[in-house]
Amino acid sequence: MNNQKIILIIVTLAAVLLSCEESKRFEINSFDKTPPGKPILHSEYKKLYGGARIYFTPPDDEDVLTIDAGYLNQKGETVWFSVSYYVDSISIYGMPDTISRAISVYAVDRAGNKSEAQTVDVIPYEPAVSRVTTTARVVGGFGSFYADWKNELAQNINVYVNYDYNVDGKKVEKRVIFTSSDTTARKFIRMEEIPETEPVHVSIMVEDRYGNIVSKDLGQIYLIKDEIIPKDKWTIPNTNDSIGGVPAAFLGGYEGHPRLLYDGVVNTGYDFNYAQTEGRGRTGKRTDGSMPWNLMINLGEEWEISRIITHQRYSPGQANVNTGRGEYYSGYNVGIYKMHIWNADTIGWDSIRTYKIPVPLVNTGQQFKVLGFAGDMTYLYPDDPHFSAPTRWFRYEAMKNFAGDYTDMGNSVLSEITLYGRRRK
């Protein structure tokens, strides 16, 4: 045996022995009833939003596994956190306010013995639940209202929107729950038909993962009356016919047809009720690609437009037609589009806004299917809901598909477009 092999064997044996010694730390000794030494807490801690970070030196005991910390919440329950003895700090969260709280910190050994607790008083920054609640507001809109809020800490929260109103003299109470970690959020709540004069009372509750809840009364709002713009008078230009210098899209690829976009029928997976660009939507030539492409609708008369609902293709070939997600909020379905109206005075298009359809935060294919079949609604002017100027033409400009995280510009599909508004006054 040469020297290199001897050295390799010695090194290997040493590594095995060290590994065995380290693994002993994790062996449970049921006869050990001796608690470990207590951790040494540093004099300073770091304030966190709804919590604190406590720094420590672990005790010099070979069988210590973790450093644990906990406090009593408002319900009298212990909120508990644990970190490895290898680190030098432990972060505590879930405090509902900025009141001083006593945190108990102790060491735990491999037999489950706890050391004598060390106590430190901490005062956290304002927690996410109250910060979110402070920013929440509601705005009345068309056949619906929306709630929005800011969550700059991007923490997981549940937002309960409670609202009530009267119908035929009877009070109706409802609740909608949203789960979000987005830094900004805007959630639309659709409602049944109620008069513009009927107030809707709204309140909100924000809950974090630790069970803390902060409530806020958001007062009364009023909805704005609009109606579906009838589709029986709608017409669209032929492919490459231009309106104001913008060519109409090719939407008759494969089994699709552009007239199916406003026939009042939403694709369910049992039919081919949608339009399809076949990779040549922009100009009708396959080599020119699909996006952006423009669908221009002659409304038949002048309307003041309030909102739009779009429906995606379901594509059941990718999932069970009864319960699966299909292609909803993915694939070739349009995920980003622009809206324009025709200005007869300037003889040109006025751009309204660009809208990105959010992917719902749901867990099952059935939930995706329910939301996708209902369609995706947005106002033309969401920050200040109002009607557009009178117009005879509406232009839908498809920009990006859902595929590739809203980056795909290839072949795209769309099932139905519905517009709301009021006839020109």
C-alpha positions as CSV (number, residue, x, y, z in Angstrom):
1,M,0.0,0.0,0.0
2,N,1.5,3.3,-1.0
3,N,1.7,6.5,1.1
4,Q,-1.1,8.2,-0.8
5,K,-3.6,5.4,0.0
6,I,-2.5,5.4,3.6
7,I,-3.2,9.1,3.9
8,L,-6.6,8.8,2.2
9,I,-7.6,6.0,4.6
10,I,-6.6,8.1,7.6
11,V,-8.5,11.2,6.4
12,T,-11.6,9.1,5.6
13,L,-11.5,7.5,9.1
14,A,-11.1,10.9,10.7
15,A,-14.1,12.2,8.8
16,V,-16.2,9.3,9.8
17,L,-15.2,9.6,13.5
18,L,-16.0,13.3,13.4
19,S,-19.3,12.6,11.8
20,C,-20.2,10.1,14.4
21,E,-19.3,12.5,17.2
22,E,-21.5,15.2,15.7
23,S,-24.4,12.8,15.1
24,K,-24.3,11.9,18.8
25,R,-25.6,15.4,19.5
26,F,-28.9,14.4,17.8
27,E,-29.3,11.1,19.7
28,I,-32.1,11.2,22.2
29,N,-31.1,10.1,25.7
30,S,-34.4,9.3,27.6
31,F,-32.4,9.1,30.9
32,D,-31.3,12.7,30.6
33,K,-33.3,14.9,33.0
34,T,-30.7,17.6,33.3
35,P,-31.8,20.9,31.7
36,P,-29.2,22.7,29.6
37,G,-27.6,26.0,30.5
38,K,-29.6,29.1,29.6
39,P,-28.7,31.3,26.6
40,I,-27.0,34.6,27.2
41,L,-29.1,37.4,25.8
42,H,-27.4,40.5,24.3
43,S,-28.4,43.8,25.6
44,E,-29.8,45.1,22.3
45,Y,-32.6,43.7,20.1
46,K,-33.8,44.8,16.6
47,K,-37.3,46.1,16.2
48,L,-39.3,44.4,13.4
49,Y,-42.8,45.1,12.0
50,G,-45.0,43.2,14.4
51,G,-42.0,41.6,16.1
52,A,-38.4,41.7,17.1
53,R,-35.0,40.0,16.5
54,I,-33.3,38.9,19.7
55,Y,-29.6,38.2,19.7
56,F,-28.0,35.6,22.0
57,T,-25.0,33.4,22.7
58,P,-26.0,29.7,23.1
59,P,-25.0,27.9,26.3
60,D,-21.8,25.8,26.2
61,D,-23.6,22.5,26.4
62,E,-22.8,19.8,23.8
63,D,-26.4,18.4,23.7
64,V,-28.2,21.7,23.0
65,L,-30.2,21.5,19.8
66,T,-32.4,24.7,19.6
67,I,-33.0,28.1,21.0
68,D,-36.7,28.7,21.5
69,A,-38.7,31.8,22.2
70,G,-42.3,32.6,22.8
71,Y,-44.9,35.0,24.2
72,L,-48.6,35.1,25.1
73,N,-50.9,36.6,22.5
74,Q,-54.2,38.4,23.2
75,K,-56.0,35.0,23.4
76,G,-53.7,33.8,26.1
77,E,-52.0,31.3,23.7
78,T,-48.3,30.9,23.4
79,V,-46.8,32.0,20.1
80,W,-43.6,29.9,19.7
81,F,-40.5,30.2,17.5
82,S,-37.4,28.0,17.3
83,V,-34.0,28.2,15.7
84,S,-30.9,26.1,15.5
85,Y,-28.2,26.6,18.2
86,Y,-25.8,27.3,15.3
87,V,-27.3,30.8,14.7
88,D,-26.9,33.9,16.9
89,S,-30.4,35.4,16.8
90,I,-34.1,34.5,16.8
91,S,-36.9,36.5,15.1
92,I,-40.3,36.8,16.7
93,Y,-43.4,37.9,14.8
94,G,-47.2,38.1,15.3
95,M,-47.5,41.0,17.8
96,P,-50.7,42.9,17.1
97,D,-49.6,46.3,18.3
98,T,-46.7,48.4,19.5
99,I,-47.1,47.7,23.2
100,S,-44.1,46.3,25.2
101,R,-44.2,42.5,25.5
102,A,-42.2,40.0,27.5
103,I,-40.4,37.4,25.4
104,S,-39.1,34.2,27.0
105,V,-36.0,32.7,25.5
106,Y,-34.6,29.3,26.5
107,A,-32.4,26.5,25.3
108,V,-33.7,23.0,24.5
109,D,-31.5,19.9,24.5
110,R,-31.9,16.7,22.5
111,A,-33.9,15.0,25.3
112,G,-36.4,17.9,25.3
113,N,-35.2,19.5,28.5
114,K,-35.6,23.2,28.7
115,S,-33.3,25.6,30.3
116,E,-34.3,28.4,32.7
117,A,-36.0,31.0,30.6
118,Q,-34.5,34.4,30.0
119,T,-36.9,37.3,29.6
120,V,-36.6,40.3,27.5
121,D,-39.1,43.1,26.9
122,V,-39.5,44.3,23.3
123,I,-41.5,47.0,21.6
124,P,-42.2,46.1,17.9
125,Y,-42.9,48.4,15.0
126,E,-46.5,48.6,13.8
127,P,-47.6,45.2,12.4
128,A,-48.7,44.5,8.9
129,V,-52.4,44.0,9.8
130,S,-52.8,47.6,11.1
131,R,-50.6,49.1,8.3
132,V,-52.8,47.4,5.7
133,T,-56.0,48.4,7.4
134,T,-54.9,52.0,7.5
135,T,-54.5,52.1,3.7
136,A,-57.7,50.3,2.8
137,R,-60.5,52.1,1.0
138,V,-63.5,51.3,-1.2
139,V,-64.9,53.0,-4.3
140,G,-68.3,52.6,-5.8
141,G,-68.4,51.7,-9.5
142,F,-70.5,50.1,-12.2
143,G,-72.6,47.2,-11.0
144,S,-69.8,46.6,-8.5
145,F,-67.4,48.3,-6.2
146,Y,-63.7,47.7,-5.4
147,A,-61.6,47.6,-2.3
148,D,-57.9,48.3,-2.5
149,W,-55.0,48.4,0.0
150,K,-51.3,48.5,0.3
151,N,-49.2,45.8,1.9
152,E,-45.6,47.1,1.6
153,L,-44.3,44.3,3.8
154,A,-45.7,41.7,1.4
155,Q,-46.8,39.5,4.3
156,N,-49.5,36.9,3.8
157,I,-52.8,38.3,4.9
158,N,-56.5,37.6,4.7
159,V,-58.8,40.5,3.9
160,Y,-62.5,40.2,4.8
161,V,-64.7,42.7,3.0
162,N,-68.1,42.8,4.7
163,Y,-71.0,44.8,3.0
164,D,-74.7,45.2,3.4
165,Y,-77.6,46.9,1.6
166,N,-81.4,46.8,1.3
167,V,-83.4,45.1,-1.4
168,D,-87.2,45.5,-1.2
169,G,-86.9,46.6,2.3
170,K,-84.9,43.6,3.5
171,K,-81.3,43.9,4.6
172,V,-78.8,41.8,2.7
173,E,-75.4,41.0,4.4
174,K,-72.5,39.5,2.5
175,R,-68.8,38.8,2.9
176,V,-66.0,38.2,0.5
177,I,-62.5,36.9,1.5
178,F,-59.3,37.6,-0.3
179,T,-55.8,36.2,0.4
180,S,-52.9,38.2,-0.8
181,S,-49.2,39.0,-0.3
182,D,-49.1,41.6,-3.1
183,T,-47.7,45.0,-2.1
184,T,-50.7,46.6,-3.7
185,A,-54.1,45.0,-4.4
186,R,-57.4,46.0,-5.9
187,K,-60.3,43.6,-5.7
188,F,-63.6,44.0,-7.5
189,I,-66.8,42.8,-5.8
190,R,-69.7,42.3,-8.3
191,M,-73.2,42.9,-7.0
192,E,-76.8,42.4,-8.0
193,E,-78.9,45.2,-9.5
194,I,-79.6,47.9,-6.9
195,P,-80.7,51.5,-7.4
196,E,-78.0,54.2,-7.6
197,T,-79.8,55.8,-4.6
198,E,-79.3,52.7,-2.4
199,P,-76.3,53.0,-0.1
200,V,-73.9,50.1,0.4
201,H,-72.2,49.9,3.8
202,V,-68.7,48.4,3.8
203,S,-66.3,47.4,6.5
204,I,-63.0,45.5,6.4
205,M,-61.1,43.1,8.6
206,V,-57.4,42.2,8.0
207,E,-56.0,39.0,9.5
208,D,-52.5,37.7,9.6
209,R,-51.2,34.2,10.0
210,Y,-50.9,34.6,13.8
211,G,-54.6,35.3,14.2
212,N,-54.4,39.0,14.7
213,I,-57.4,40.9,13.3
214,V,-57.8,44.6,12.8
215,S,-61.1,46.1,11.7
216,K,-62.1,49.3,10.0
217,D,-65.5,50.8,9.0
218,L,-65.2,52.2,5.4
219,G,-68.5,53.9,5.4
220,Q,-71.1,54.0,2.6
221,I,-70.7,54.0,-1.1
222,Y,-73.1,54.2,-4.1
223,L,-73.0,52.2,-7.3
224,I,-73.3,53.8,-10.8
225,K,-75.9,52.5,-13.2
226,D,-74.9,51.2,-16.6
227,E,-76.1,48.5,-19.0
228,I,-74.8,46.0,-21.5
229,I,-74.2,47.6,-24.9
230,P,-76.3,45.4,-27.3
231,K,-74.3,43.4,-29.7
232,D,-76.9,42.9,-32.3
233,K,-75.7,46.2,-34.0
234,W,-72.0,45.5,-33.7
235,T,-69.9,45.1,-36.8
236,I,-66.1,44.8,-37.3
237,P,-63.9,45.6,-40.3
238,N,-62.4,42.9,-42.5
239,T,-58.8,41.8,-42.0
240,N,-56.4,44.6,-42.9
241,D,-59.2,47.2,-43.4
242,S,-57.9,50.2,-41.5
243,I,-59.7,52.6,-39.1
244,G,-57.6,55.7,-38.4
245,G,-54.6,54.0,-39.8
246,V,-54.9,50.9,-37.7
247,P,-55.4,47.6,-39.6
248,A,-58.0,45.1,-38.4
249,A,-56.6,41.8,-37.1
250,F,-56.8,38.3,-38.7
251,L,-58.9,36.3,-36.2
252,G,-60.1,33.4,-38.3
253,G,-57.4,30.9,-37.8
254,Y,-58.1,27.2,-37.6
255,E,-61.6,26.7,-36.2
256,G,-61.9,30.3,-34.9
257,H,-63.9,33.2,-36.4
258,P,-64.0,36.9,-35.4
259,R,-67.8,37.1,-35.3
260,L,-67.7,34.6,-32.4
261,L,-66.1,37.3,-30.2
262,Y,-69.5,39.1,-29.9
263,D,-72.1,36.4,-30.4
264,G,-72.9,36.3,-26.7
265,V,-71.7,32.7,-26.3
266,V,-68.7,31.9,-24.1
267,N,-66.4,29.0,-24.9
268,T,-67.1,26.1,-22.5
269,G,-64.8,23.4,-23.9
270,Y,-67.7,21.7,-25.7
271,D,-67.5,24.0,-28.7
272,F,-65.1,26.1,-30.7
273,N,-66.6,29.5,-29.8
274,Y,-63.6,31.8,-30.0
275,A,-61.3,33.7,-32.4
276,Q,-57.8,32.4,-33.3
277,T,-54.9,34.4,-34.8
278,E,-53.1,31.3,-36.1
279,G,-49.8,33.2,-35.6
280,R,-50.7,36.0,-38.1
281,G,-53.1,38.3,-36.2
282,R,-51.3,41.5,-36.8
283,T,-51.6,41.8,-40.6
284,G,-53.0,38.5,-41.7
285,K,-49.6,37.3,-43.0
286,R,-48.2,34.3,-41.2
287,T,-44.6,35.7,-41.4
288,D,-45.6,38.9,-39.7
289,G,-46.6,37.3,-36.4
290,S,-49.6,37.8,-34.2
291,M,-49.2,40.6,-31.6
292,P,-50.1,43.3,-31.1
293,W,-53.4,42.8,-32.9
294,N,-56.5,45.0,-33.0
295,L,-60.1,44.2,-32.9
296,M,-62.2,47.3,-33.8
297,I,-65.9,47.3,-33.0
298,N,-68.5,49.6,-34.6
299,L,-71.1,49.8,-31.8
300,G,-73.8,50.8,-34.3
301,E,-74.5,54.1,-32.4
302,E,-72.8,56.3,-30.0
303,W,-72.2,55.1,-26.5
304,E,-70.5,56.3,-23.4
305,I,-68.5,53.2,-22.3
306,S,-68.0,52.2,-18.6
307,R,-66.4,48.8,-18.4
308,I,-65.4,45.7,-20.2
309,I,-65.6,41.9,-19.6
310,T,-63.4,39.5,-21.5
311,H,-63.7,35.8,-21.7
312,Q,-60.8,33.4,-22.4
313,R,-60.8,30.1,-24.3
314,Y,-61.2,27.1,-22.0
315,S,-59.2,24.6,-24.1
316,P,-60.4,21.3,-22.4
317,G,-57.9,19.3,-24.2
318,Q,-55.4,20.3,-21.5
319,A,-57.7,19.2,-18.6
320,N,-60.9,17.4,-17.6
321,V,-63.7,19.4,-19.2
322,N,-65.8,19.3,-16.0
323,T,-63.3,20.2,-13.3
324,G,-60.0,21.1,-14.8
325,R,-58.3,24.5,-15.3
326,G,-57.8,24.0,-19.0
327,E,-56.0,27.0,-20.5
328,Y,-57.6,29.6,-18.2
329,Y,-55.1,32.3,-17.2
330,S,-52.3,30.6,-19.1
331,G,-51.1,29.7,-22.6
332,Y,-52.3,31.6,-25.7
333,N,-55.1,33.5,-23.9
334,V,-54.6,37.2,-24.0
335,G,-53.2,38.5,-20.6
336,I,-52.5,42.1,-21.4
337,Y,-54.5,44.4,-23.6
338,K,-55.0,48.1,-24.3
339,M,-58.3,50.0,-24.7
340,H,-59.0,52.9,-27.1
341,I,-62.1,54.8,-28.3
342,W,-62.6,56.8,-31.5
343,N,-62.6,60.6,-31.2
344,A,-64.7,62.0,-34.0
345,D,-63.5,65.6,-33.3
346,T,-59.8,64.8,-33.7
347,I,-60.5,62.0,-36.2
348,G,-58.2,59.6,-34.3
349,W,-57.9,57.1,-31.5
350,D,-57.8,58.1,-27.9
351,S,-56.0,55.6,-25.7
352,I,-57.7,54.8,-22.4
353,R,-55.5,52.4,-20.5
354,T,-53.5,49.2,-20.5
355,Y,-54.9,46.3,-18.4
356,K,-53.1,43.2,-17.2
357,I,-55.5,40.4,-16.2
358,P,-54.2,39.0,-12.8
359,V,-53.8,35.3,-12.4
360,P,-56.2,34.4,-9.5
361,L,-54.6,33.0,-6.3
362,V,-56.7,29.8,-6.1
363,N,-55.6,26.3,-5.6
364,T,-57.8,24.0,-7.7
365,G,-58.7,23.6,-11.3
366,Q,-62.4,23.9,-10.5
367,Q,-61.8,27.3,-8.9
368,F,-59.9,28.5,-12.0
369,K,-62.8,27.2,-14.1
370,V,-65.4,29.1,-12.2
371,L,-63.5,32.4,-12.3
372,G,-62.5,31.9,-16.0
373,F,-66.1,31.2,-17.1
374,A,-67.3,34.3,-15.2
375,G,-65.0,36.5,-17.2
376,D,-62.6,39.2,-16.2
377,M,-64.0,42.7,-15.7
378,T,-62.4,46.1,-15.4
379,Y,-63.4,49.7,-15.6
380,L,-62.1,52.0,-18.3
381,Y,-61.3,54.5,-15.6
382,P,-60.7,52.5,-12.4
383,D,-59.2,55.2,-10.2
384,D,-62.1,57.5,-10.8
385,P,-65.0,55.4,-12.2
386,H,-66.9,57.4,-14.9
387,F,-68.2,57.0,-18.4
388,S,-66.1,57.6,-21.5
389,A,-66.7,60.4,-24.0
390,P,-69.4,59.4,-26.5
391,T,-68.0,57.1,-29.2
392,R,-69.1,54.9,-32.0
393,W,-65.9,52.8,-32.1
394,F,-64.1,50.8,-29.5
395,R,-60.7,49.3,-30.1
396,Y,-59.3,46.3,-28.3
397,E,-55.6,45.9,-28.7
398,A,-54.1,42.6,-27.6
399,M,-50.5,43.0,-26.4
400,K,-49.3,39.9,-24.6
401,N,-50.5,36.4,-23.8
402,F,-50.3,34.7,-20.4
403,A,-47.6,32.3,-21.6
404,G,-44.0,33.1,-20.4
405,D,-45.2,35.2,-17.5
406,Y,-47.0,37.7,-19.9
407,T,-44.2,37.8,-22.4
408,D,-45.6,35.6,-25.3
409,M,-46.6,37.5,-28.5
410,G,-47.3,34.5,-30.7
411,N,-50.5,32.9,-31.6
412,S,-53.4,34.0,-29.3
413,V,-57.1,33.3,-28.7
414,L,-60.1,35.1,-27.2
415,S,-63.6,33.9,-26.6
416,E,-65.9,36.9,-26.0
417,I,-65.9,40.6,-25.4
418,T,-68.8,42.4,-23.6
419,L,-69.0,46.2,-23.1
420,Y,-71.1,48.2,-20.7
421,G,-72.1,51.8,-20.8
422,R,-75.0,54.2,-21.5
423,R,-76.4,55.7,-24.7
424,R,-75.2,59.1,-25.5
425,K,-77.1,61.7,-23.6
